[in-house]
């Protein structure tokens, strides 16, 4: 696997491979009670946005500090209709 992010489709879910010269990890995203509403091809985006939204909504200073330590910031954005997204 090359350095960077690679999304791989598997039966029943997706894998997000993440690697650089200092870190290497694999994130599995599978259907769950909170992701039933989203089609399989968008499951990874749905799950990650939902997770990060709920994590940030905890307003836990430990989570905030950990995210800042790693330079990770999340902001929810308004939904875009399919017609607007195609233009």
Biopython code that builds the backbone (N, CA, C, O; Angstrom):
import numpy as np
from Bio.PDB.StructureBuilder import StructureBuilder

atoms = [
    (1, "UNK", "N", (0.836, -1.181, 0.000)),
    (1, "UNK", "CA", (0.000, 0.000, 0.000)),
    (1, "UNK", "C", (0.883, 1.248, 0.000)),
    (1, "UNK", "O", (1.884, 1.321, 0.714)),
    (2, "UNK", "N", (0.500, 2.196, -0.793)),
    (2, "UNK", "CA", (1.224, 3.472, -0.841)),
    (2, "UNK", "C", (0.836, 4.337, 0.358)),
    (2, "UNK", "O", (-0.189, 4.105, 0.998)),
    (3, "UNK", "N", (1.651, 5.316, 0.647)),
    (3, "UNK", "CA", (1.326, 6.246, 1.721)),
    (3, "UNK", "C", (0.069, 7.033, 1.363)),
    (3, "UNK", "O", (-0.198, 7.302, 0.192)),
    (4, "UNK", "N", (-0.692, 7.394, 2.381)),
    (4, "UNK", "CA", (-1.900, 8.183, 2.172)),
    (4, "UNK", "C", (-3.130, 7.433, 2.645)),
    (4, "UNK", "O", (-3.053, 6.576, 3.526)),
    (5, "UNK", "N", (-4.271, 7.768, 2.044)),
    (5, "UNK", "CA", (-5.550, 7.144, 2.368)),
    (5, "UNK", "C", (-6.035, 6.337, 1.174)),
    (5, "UNK", "O", (-6.028, 6.825, 0.044)),
    (6, "UNK", "N", (-6.453, 5.113, 1.425)),
    (6, "UNK", "CA", (-7.001, 4.260, 0.380)),
    (6, "UNK", "C", (-8.304, 3.669, 0.892)),
    (6, "UNK", "O", (-8.335, 3.076, 1.970)),
    (7, "UNK", "N", (-9.383, 3.827, 0.125)),
    (7, "UNK", "CA", (-10.677, 3.255, 0.497)),
    (7, "UNK", "C", (-10.873, 1.988, -0.323)),
    (7, "UNK", "O", (-10.772, 2.009, -1.550)),
    (8, "UNK", "N", (-11.155, 0.887, 0.363)),
    (8, "UNK", "CA", (-11.374, -0.394, -0.306)),
    (8, "UNK", "C", (-12.755, -0.930, 0.047)),
    (8, "UNK", "O", (-13.148, -0.963, 1.213)),
    (9, "UNK", "N", (-13.474, -1.345, -0.975)),
    (9, "UNK", "CA", (-14.794, -1.949, -0.811)),
    (9, "UNK", "C", (-14.615, -3.427, -0.502)),
    (9, "UNK", "O", (-13.790, -4.104, -1.115)),
    (10, "UNK", "N", (-15.381, -3.910, 0.435)),
    (10, "UNK", "CA", (-15.359, -5.325, 0.786)),
    (10, "UNK", "C", (-16.801, -5.762, 0.948)),
    (10, "UNK", "O", (-17.689, -4.916, 1.054)),
    (11, "UNK", "N", (-17.051, -7.039, 0.968)),
    (11, "UNK", "CA", (-18.410, -7.503, 1.196)),
    (11, "UNK", "C", (-18.840, -7.099, 2.592)),
    (11, "UNK", "O", (-18.207, -7.480, 3.577)),
    (12, "UNK", "N", (-19.906, -6.334, 2.678)),
    (12, "UNK", "CA", (-20.432, -5.934, 3.963)),
    (12, "UNK", "C", (-19.885, -4.654, 4.537)),
    (12, "UNK", "O", (-20.314, -4.244, 5.616)),
    (13, "UNK", "N", (-18.942, -3.993, 3.856)),
    (13, "UNK", "CA", (-18.416, -2.751, 4.401)),
    (13, "UNK", "C", (-17.268, -2.197, 3.594)),
    (13, "UNK", "O", (-17.023, -2.610, 2.461)),
    (14, "UNK", "N", (-16.573, -1.261, 4.192)),
    (14, "UNK", "CA", (-15.423, -0.635, 3.546)),
    (14, "UNK", "C", (-14.274, -0.591, 4.537)),
    (14, "UNK", "O", (-14.471, -0.602, 5.752)),
    (15, "UNK", "N", (-13.069, -0.540, 3.986)),
    (15, "UNK", "CA", (-11.868, -0.386, 4.802)),
    (15, "UNK", "C", (-11.172, 0.888, 4.362)),
    (15, "UNK", "O", (-11.040, 1.164, 3.170)),
    (16, "UNK", "N", (-10.734, 1.651, 5.335)),
    (16, "UNK", "CA", (-9.969, 2.853, 5.060)),
    (16, "UNK", "C", (-8.548, 2.582, 5.534)),
    (16, "UNK", "O", (-8.274, 2.529, 6.733)),
    (17, "UNK", "N", (-7.651, 2.411, 4.569)),
    (17, "UNK", "CA", (-6.245, 2.164, 4.879)),
    (17, "UNK", "C", (-5.549, 3.514, 4.989)),
    (17, "UNK", "O", (-5.673, 4.360, 4.103)),
    (18, "UNK", "N", (-4.815, 3.710, 6.081)),
    (18, "UNK", "CA", (-4.150, 4.988, 6.343)),
    (18, "UNK", "C", (-2.698, 4.702, 6.700)),
    (18, "UNK", "O", (-2.414, 3.951, 7.634)),
    (19, "UNK", "N", (-1.780, 5.306, 5.948)),
    (19, "UNK", "CA", (-0.376, 5.000, 6.211)),
    (19, "UNK", "C", (0.526, 6.161, 5.808)),
    (19, "UNK", "O", (0.324, 6.811, 4.782)),
    (20, "UNK", "N", (1.524, 6.398, 6.649)),
    (20, "UNK", "CA", (2.633, 7.287, 6.315)),
    (20, "UNK", "C", (3.895, 6.583, 6.817)),
    (20, "UNK", "O", (3.827, 5.438, 7.262)),
    (21, "UNK", "N", (5.024, 7.245, 6.750)),
    (21, "UNK", "CA", (6.255, 6.591, 7.198)),
    (21, "UNK", "C", (6.318, 6.417, 8.712)),
    (21, "UNK", "O", (7.194, 5.711, 9.213)),
    (22, "UNK", "N", (5.387, 7.061, 9.463)),
    (22, "UNK", "CA", (5.424, 7.008, 10.922)),
    (22, "UNK", "C", (4.245, 6.274, 11.557)),
    (22, "UNK", "O", (4.328, 5.858, 12.713)),
    (23, "UNK", "N", (3.164, 6.114, 10.825)),
    (23, "UNK", "CA", (1.941, 5.500, 11.354)),
    (23, "UNK", "C", (1.326, 4.603, 10.280)),
    (23, "UNK", "O", (1.502, 4.839, 9.085)),
    (24, "UNK", "N", (0.603, 3.575, 10.719)),
    (24, "UNK", "CA", (-0.087, 2.685, 9.794)),
    (24, "UNK", "C", (-1.318, 2.149, 10.506)),
    (24, "UNK", "O", (-1.204, 1.579, 11.591)),
    (25, "UNK", "N", (-2.501, 2.326, 9.909)),
    (25, "UNK", "CA", (-3.725, 1.858, 10.544)),
    (25, "UNK", "C", (-4.780, 1.479, 9.521)),
    (25, "UNK", "O", (-4.696, 1.844, 8.348)),
    (26, "UNK", "N", (-5.766, 0.745, 9.988)),
    (26, "UNK", "CA", (-6.854, 0.278, 9.142)),
    (26, "UNK", "C", (-8.158, 0.516, 9.887)),
    (26, "UNK", "O", (-8.333, 0.043, 11.009)),
    (27, "UNK", "N", (-9.073, 1.250, 9.261)),
    (27, "UNK", "CA", (-10.364, 1.561, 9.855)),
    (27, "UNK", "C", (-11.429, 0.777, 9.095)),
    (27, "UNK", "O", (-11.557, 0.911, 7.878)),
    (28, "UNK", "N", (-12.194, -0.045, 9.821)),
    (28, "UNK", "CA", (-13.272, -0.818, 9.213)),
    (28, "UNK", "C", (-14.583, -0.080, 9.406)),
    (28, "UNK", "O", (-14.868, 0.393, 10.506)),
    (29, "UNK", "N", (-15.384, 0.026, 8.358)),
    (29, "UNK", "CA", (-16.699, 0.656, 8.451)),
    (29, "UNK", "C", (-17.703, -0.347, 7.897)),
    (29, "UNK", "O", (-17.655, -0.714, 6.723)),
    (30, "UNK", "N", (-18.611, -0.784, 8.764)),
    (30, "UNK", "CA", (-19.599, -1.799, 8.400)),
    (30, "UNK", "C", (-20.994, -1.276, 8.717)),
    (30, "UNK", "O", (-21.130, -0.356, 9.524)),
    (31, "UNK", "N", (-22.032, -1.837, 8.103)),
    (31, "UNK", "CA", (-23.399, -1.404, 8.393)),
    (31, "UNK", "C", (-23.702, -1.524, 9.889)),
    (31, "UNK", "O", (-23.244, -2.451, 10.557)),
    (32, "UNK", "N", (-24.487, -0.563, 10.403)),
    (32, "UNK", "CA", (-24.844, -0.555, 11.817)),
    (32, "UNK", "C", (-26.224, 0.057, 11.983)),
    (32, "UNK", "O", (-26.856, 0.473, 11.011)),
    (33, "UNK", "N", (-26.683, 0.106, 13.228)),
    (33, "UNK", "CA", (-28.016, 0.655, 13.495)),
    (33, "UNK", "C", (-28.144, 2.110, 13.070)),
    (33, "UNK", "O", (-29.243, 2.547, 12.731)),
    (34, "UNK", "N", (-27.063, 2.868, 13.077)),
    (34, "UNK", "CA", (-27.126, 4.286, 12.712)),
    (34, "UNK", "C", (-26.885, 4.531, 11.230)),
    (34, "UNK", "O", (-27.044, 5.662, 10.771)),
    (35, "UNK", "N", (-26.510, 3.514, 10.469)),
    (35, "UNK", "CA", (-26.183, 3.738, 9.060)),
    (35, "UNK", "C", (-27.153, 3.072, 8.091)),
    (35, "UNK", "O", (-26.905, 3.077, 6.885)),
    (36, "UNK", "N", (-28.230, 2.509, 8.574)),
    (36, "UNK", "CA", (-29.165, 1.793, 7.697)),
    (36, "UNK", "C", (-29.776, 2.703, 6.634)),
    (36, "UNK", "O", (-30.161, 2.225, 5.567)),
    (37, "UNK", "N", (-29.872, 3.983, 6.902)),
    (37, "UNK", "CA", (-30.549, 4.922, 6.013)),
    (37, "UNK", "C", (-29.731, 5.239, 4.756)),
    (37, "UNK", "O", (-30.287, 5.711, 3.764)),
    (38, "UNK", "N", (-28.439, 4.991, 4.786)),
    (38, "UNK", "CA", (-27.553, 5.401, 3.699)),
    (38, "UNK", "C", (-27.252, 4.229, 2.764)),
    (38, "UNK", "O", (-27.088, 3.100, 3.226)),
    (39, "UNK", "N", (-27.178, 4.486, 1.446)),
    (39, "UNK", "CA", (-26.813, 3.411, 0.519)),
    (39, "UNK", "C", (-25.387, 2.914, 0.759)),
    (39, "UNK", "O", (-24.537, 3.665, 1.237)),
    (40, "UNK", "N", (-25.137, 1.682, 0.437)),
    (40, "UNK", "CA", (-23.845, 1.028, 0.674)),
    (40, "UNK", "C", (-22.662, 1.828, 0.132)),
    (40, "UNK", "O", (-21.612, 1.885, 0.772)),
    (41, "UNK", "N", (-22.820, 2.446, -1.043)),
    (41, "UNK", "CA", (-21.680, 3.153, -1.637)),
    (41, "UNK", "C", (-21.283, 4.417, -0.875)),
    (41, "UNK", "O", (-20.180, 4.932, -1.062)),
    (42, "UNK", "N", (-22.172, 4.918, -0.017)),
    (42, "UNK", "CA", (-21.856, 6.117, 0.767)),
    (42, "UNK", "C", (-21.739, 5.820, 2.252)),
    (42, "UNK", "O", (-21.635, 6.743, 3.060)),
    (43, "UNK", "N", (-21.755, 4.558, 2.618)),
    (43, "UNK", "CA", (-21.731, 4.139, 4.026)),
    (43, "UNK", "C", (-20.548, 4.731, 4.787)),
    (43, "UNK", "O", (-20.709, 5.182, 5.921)),
    (44, "UNK", "N", (-19.375, 4.736, 4.184)),
    (44, "UNK", "CA", (-18.186, 5.239, 4.875)),
    (44, "UNK", "C", (-18.306, 6.729, 5.202)),
    (44, "UNK", "O", (-17.946, 7.149, 6.302)),
    (45, "UNK", "N", (-18.804, 7.526, 4.267)),
    (45, "UNK", "CA", (-18.968, 8.953, 4.517)),
    (45, "UNK", "C", (-20.025, 9.193, 5.597)),
    (45, "UNK", "O", (-19.834, 10.016, 6.493)),
    (46, "UNK", "N", (-21.129, 8.473, 5.503)),
    (46, "UNK", "CA", (-22.220, 8.610, 6.473)),
    (46, "UNK", "C", (-21.735, 8.273, 7.883)),
    (46, "UNK", "O", (-21.991, 9.013, 8.832)),
    (47, "UNK", "N", (-21.041, 7.159, 8.005)),
    (47, "UNK", "CA", (-20.581, 6.706, 9.318)),
    (47, "UNK", "C", (-19.540, 7.655, 9.911)),
    (47, "UNK", "O", (-19.602, 7.976, 11.098)),
    (48, "UNK", "N", (-18.595, 8.100, 9.106)),
    (48, "UNK", "CA", (-17.547, 8.977, 9.630)),
    (48, "UNK", "C", (-18.089, 10.352, 10.021)),
    (48, "UNK", "O", (-17.722, 10.881, 11.071)),
    (49, "UNK", "N", (-18.951, 10.933, 9.199)),
    (49, "UNK", "CA", (-19.535, 12.228, 9.544)),
    (49, "UNK", "C", (-20.398, 12.098, 10.793)),
    (49, "UNK", "O", (-20.315, 12.935, 11.692)),
    (50, "UNK", "N", (-21.222, 11.062, 10.858)),
    (50, "UNK", "CA", (-22.067, 10.861, 12.033)),
    (50, "UNK", "C", (-21.247, 10.662, 13.295)),
    (50, "UNK", "O", (-21.555, 11.240, 14.337)),
    (51, "UNK", "N", (-20.208, 9.848, 13.206)),
    (51, "UNK", "CA", (-19.344, 9.606, 14.365)),
    (51, "UNK", "C", (-18.666, 10.888, 14.831)),
    (51, "UNK", "O", (-18.691, 11.213, 16.018)),
    (52, "UNK", "N", (-18.062, 11.612, 13.896)),
    (52, "UNK", "CA", (-17.356, 12.836, 14.266)),
    (52, "UNK", "C", (-18.314, 13.890, 14.818)),
    (52, "UNK", "O", (-17.974, 14.607, 15.759)),
    (53, "UNK", "N", (-19.500, 13.986, 14.240)),
    (53, "UNK", "CA", (-20.495, 14.934, 14.755)),
    (53, "UNK", "C", (-20.847, 14.601, 16.205)),
    (53, "UNK", "O", (-20.854, 15.484, 17.063)),
    (54, "UNK", "N", (-21.136, 13.336, 16.475)),
    (54, "UNK", "CA", (-21.487, 12.950, 17.838)),
    (54, "UNK", "C", (-20.302, 13.095, 18.794)),
    (54, "UNK", "O", (-20.484, 13.471, 19.952)),
    (55, "UNK", "N", (-19.113, 12.805, 18.328)),
    (55, "UNK", "CA", (-17.917, 12.950, 19.163)),
    (55, "UNK", "C", (-17.711, 14.412, 19.563)),
    (55, "UNK", "O", (-17.469, 14.713, 20.732)),
    (56, "UNK", "N", (-17.809, 15.315, 18.589)),
    (56, "UNK", "CA", (-17.640, 16.738, 18.868)),
    (56, "UNK", "C", (-18.787, 17.252, 19.747)),
    (56, "UNK", "O", (-18.565, 18.088, 20.622)),
    (57, "UNK", "N", (-20.003, 16.760, 19.522)),
    (57, "UNK", "CA", (-21.167, 17.181, 20.310)),
    (57, "UNK", "C", (-21.065, 16.788, 21.783)),
    (57, "UNK", "O", (-21.794, 17.330, 22.613)),
    (58, "UNK", "N", (-20.172, 15.855, 22.121)),
    (58, "UNK", "CA", (-19.969, 15.489, 23.524)),
    (58, "UNK", "C", (-19.410, 16.660, 24.328)),
    (58, "UNK", "O", (-19.567, 16.725, 25.548)),
    (59, "UNK", "N", (-18.756, 17.583, 23.623)),
    (59, "UNK", "CA", (-18.141, 18.757, 24.253)),
    (59, "UNK", "C", (-17.227, 18.361, 25.423)),
    (59, "UNK", "O", (-17.179, 19.027, 26.457)),
    (60, "UNK", "N", (-16.518, 17.269, 25.221)),
    (60, "UNK", "CA", (-15.573, 16.754, 26.207)),
    (60, "UNK", "C", (-14.217, 17.412, 25.947)),
    (60, "UNK", "O", (-13.683, 17.321, 24.842)),
    (61, "UNK", "N", (-13.671, 18.062, 26.943)),
    (61, "UNK", "CA", (-12.392, 18.753, 26.788)),
    (61, "UNK", "C", (-11.262, 17.788, 26.415)),
    (61, "UNK", "O", (-10.316, 18.179, 25.730)),
    (62, "UNK", "N", (-11.353, 16.535, 26.859)),
    (62, "UNK", "CA", (-10.316, 15.542, 26.501)),
    (62, "UNK", "C", (-10.360, 15.249, 25.011)),
    (62, "UNK", "O", (-9.314, 15.139, 24.371)),
    (63, "UNK", "N", (-11.556, 15.121, 24.454)),
    (63, "UNK", "CA", (-11.707, 14.876, 23.017)),
    (63, "UNK", "C", (-11.203, 16.089, 22.241)),
    (63, "UNK", "O", (-10.470, 15.946, 21.262)),
    (64, "UNK", "N", (-11.597, 17.282, 22.681)),
    (64, "UNK", "CA", (-11.176, 18.515, 22.027)),
    (64, "UNK", "C", (-9.645, 18.631, 22.024)),
    (64, "UNK", "O", (-9.047, 18.971, 21.004)),
    (65, "UNK", "N", (-9.022, 18.348, 23.163)),
    (65, "UNK", "CA", (-7.562, 18.434, 23.267)),
    (65, "UNK", "C", (-6.874, 17.384, 22.401)),
    (65, "UNK", "O", (-5.860, 17.670, 21.765)),
    (66, "UNK", "N", (-7.415, 16.187, 22.375)),
    (66, "UNK", "CA", (-6.832, 15.122, 21.562)),
    (66, "UNK", "C", (-6.923, 15.448, 20.073)),
    (66, "UNK", "O", (-5.966, 15.249, 19.325)),
    (67, "UNK", "N", (-8.080, 15.948, 19.653)),
    (67, "UNK", "CA", (-8.231, 16.329, 18.248)),
    (67, "UNK", "C", (-7.263, 17.456, 17.890)),
    (67, "UNK", "O", (-6.650, 17.435, 16.823)),
    (68, "UNK", "N", (-7.126, 18.445, 18.787)),
    (68, "UNK", "CA", (-6.201, 19.553, 18.527)),
    (68, "UNK", "C", (-4.758, 19.057, 18.471)),
    (68, "UNK", "O", (-3.965, 19.520, 17.652)),
    (69, "UNK", "N", (-4.428, 18.113, 19.349)),
    (69, "UNK", "CA", (-3.063, 17.545, 19.356)),
    (69, "UNK", "C", (-2.697, 16.965, 17.992)),
    (69, "UNK", "O", (-1.559, 17.093, 17.542)),
    (70, "UNK", "N", (-3.667, 16.327, 17.336)),
    (70, "UNK", "CA", (-3.425, 15.688, 16.050)),
    (70, "UNK", "C", (-3.815, 16.579, 14.868)),
    (70, "UNK", "O", (-3.702, 16.164, 13.715)),
    (71, "UNK", "N", (-4.271, 17.800, 15.152)),
    (71, "UNK", "CA", (-4.628, 18.711, 14.062)),
    (71, "UNK", "C", (-5.876, 18.271, 13.322)),
    (71, "UNK", "O", (-5.981, 18.459, 12.110)),
    (72, "UNK", "N", (-6.826, 17.687, 14.045)),
    (72, "UNK", "CA", (-8.076, 17.221, 13.438)),
    (72, "UNK", "C", (-9.210, 18.111, 13.929)),
    (72, "UNK", "O", (-9.445, 18.230, 15.132)),
    (73, "UNK", "N", (-9.897, 18.724, 13.002)),
    (73, "UNK", "CA", (-11.026, 19.594, 13.320)),
    (73, "UNK", "C", (-12.195, 19.169, 12.456)),
    (73, "UNK", "O", (-12.013, 18.803, 11.295)),
    (74, "UNK", "N", (-13.387, 19.215, 13.010)),
    (74, "UNK", "CA", (-14.579, 18.788, 12.283)),
    (74, "UNK", "C", (-15.647, 19.856, 12.390)),
    (74, "UNK", "O", (-15.887, 20.409, 13.463)),
    (75, "UNK", "N", (-16.281, 20.139, 11.271)),
    (75, "UNK", "CA", (-17.395, 21.080, 11.235)),
    (75, "UNK", "C", (-18.480, 20.472, 10.351)),
    (75, "UNK", "O", (-18.233, 20.122, 9.198)),
    (76, "UNK", "N", (-19.673, 20.354, 10.902)),
    (76, "UNK", "CA", (-20.802, 19.858, 10.114)),
    (76, "UNK", "C", (-21.215, 20.939, 9.117)),
    (76, "UNK", "O", (-21.198, 22.129, 9.433)),
    (77, "UNK", "N", (-21.585, 20.509, 7.913)),
    (77, "UNK", "CA", (-22.009, 21.450, 6.879)),
    (77, "UNK", "C", (-23.450, 21.164, 6.478)),
    (77, "UNK", "O", (-23.940, 20.055, 6.692)),
    (78, "UNK", "N", (-24.140, 22.154, 5.895)),
    (78, "UNK", "CA", (-25.513, 21.929, 5.454)),
    (78, "UNK", "C", (-25.558, 20.870, 4.357)),
    (78, "UNK", "O", (-24.620, 20.730, 3.573)),
    (79, "UNK", "N", (-26.645, 20.138, 4.315)),
    (79, "UNK", "CA", (-26.833, 19.148, 3.266)),
    (79, "UNK", "C", (-27.062, 19.835, 1.929)),
    (79, "UNK", "O", (-27.670, 20.904, 1.862)),
    (80, "UNK", "N", (-26.572, 19.215, 0.878)),
    (80, "UNK", "CA", (-26.741, 19.727, -0.478)),
    (80, "UNK", "C", (-27.669, 18.765, -1.208)),
    (80, "UNK", "O", (-27.474, 17.551, -1.148)),
    (81, "UNK", "N", (-28.665, 19.290, -1.889)),
    (81, "UNK", "CA", (-29.558, 18.407, -2.648)),
    (81, "UNK", "C", (-28.789, 17.813, -3.820)),
    (81, "UNK", "O", (-27.798, 18.386, -4.273)),
    (82, "UNK", "N", (-29.241, 16.675, -4.305)),
    (82, "UNK", "CA", (-28.569, 15.998, -5.419)),
    (82, "UNK", "C", (-28.501, 16.920, -6.644)),
    (82, "UNK", "O", (-27.488, 16.929, -7.344)),
    (83, "UNK", "N", (-29.551, 17.689, -6.912)),
    (83, "UNK", "CA", (-29.569, 18.595, -8.066)),
    (83, "UNK", "C", (-28.492, 19.658, -7.919)),
    (83, "UNK", "O", (-27.817, 19.980, -8.898)),
    (84, "UNK", "N", (-28.311, 20.214, -6.718)),
    (84, "UNK", "CA", (-27.279, 21.230, -6.498)),
    (84, "UNK", "C", (-25.901, 20.627, -6.602)),
    (84, "UNK", "O", (-24.983, 21.273, -7.107)),
    (85, "UNK", "N", (-25.731, 19.401, -6.135)),
    (85, "UNK", "CA", (-24.430, 18.738, -6.155)),
    (85, "UNK", "C", (-23.960, 18.391, -7.541)),
    (85, "UNK", "O", (-22.760, 18.222, -7.756)),
    (86, "UNK", "N", (-24.889, 18.275, -8.511)),
    (86, "UNK", "CA", (-24.533, 17.915, -9.877)),
    (86, "UNK", "C", (-24.046, 19.094, -10.693)),
    (86, "UNK", "O", (-23.429, 18.904, -11.741)),
    (87, "UNK", "N", (-24.311, 20.313, -10.236)),
    (87, "UNK", "CA", (-23.941, 21.490, -11.038)),
    (87, "UNK", "C", (-22.504, 21.896, -10.841)),
    (87, "UNK", "O", (-22.047, 22.865, -11.447)),
]
sb = StructureBuilder()
sb.init_structure("model")
sb.init_model(0)
sb.init_chain("A")
sb.init_seg("    ")
for serial, (resi, resn, name, xyz) in enumerate(atoms, 1):
    if name == "N":
        sb.init_residue(resn, " ", resi, " ")
    sb.init_atom(name, np.array(xyz, "f"), 0.0, 1.0, " ", f" {name:<3s}", serial, name[0])
structure = sb.get_structure()
